[in-house]
Amino acid sequence: MFSIIRGSVDVVARRRTHPLLICQQHLARKEELMSEVLHIVCPHCDAVNRIPTARLSDGPNCGKCHHPLFTGRPVDLTTPAFQKQIEHTDIPLLVDFWASWCGPCQIMAPAFAAAARKLEPQIRLAKVNTEEEQQLAAQFSIRSIPTLMLFRNGREVARQAGALGEADIIRWVQAHL
Ligand SMILES: [Zn+2]
């Protein structure tokens, strides 16, 4: 009688501890993998590339289309390309919402391009034309342009309306990471 009770207690104890142990090992392995490999979406063909963190600054090429994953220039994003970047890129994404008729947007464009040369490959810089991608602008309630939005892990972490110079763009990004 006693041994049966003890036996049942042991089974419960095993059931309680085993999944927990497996879970902890799994999480530790996942963290290890995440620190070693980054998912980077190709700006040319939208393929998701797995790049070792240590190789990020070595000018990696896309495994599918073989073009450079970073060009030092902001990427023009359509709505589908934006969705792919936001869902699959492990590095922060800085987006300039702009329009061709907007004077301050024209003024900021060279500063944004210069910032891309300095911030890549740690951050992906992109531009969304609000005239062509109106649904995307509406989705994020873009009320004035230019608007900078910084995304991390698919979520908005900061936004800034109004044109900034190159140094201020870089400072603003670094302040929010
Ligand atoms: Zn590609």
Boltz pocket constraint, residues with backbone or C-beta under 6 A from the ligand:
constraints:
  - pocket:
      binder: B
      contacts: [[A, 42], [A, 43], [A, 44], [A, 45], [A, 46], [A, 47], [A, 62], [A, 63], [A, 64], [A, 65], [A, 66], [A, 67]]
      max_distance: 6.0
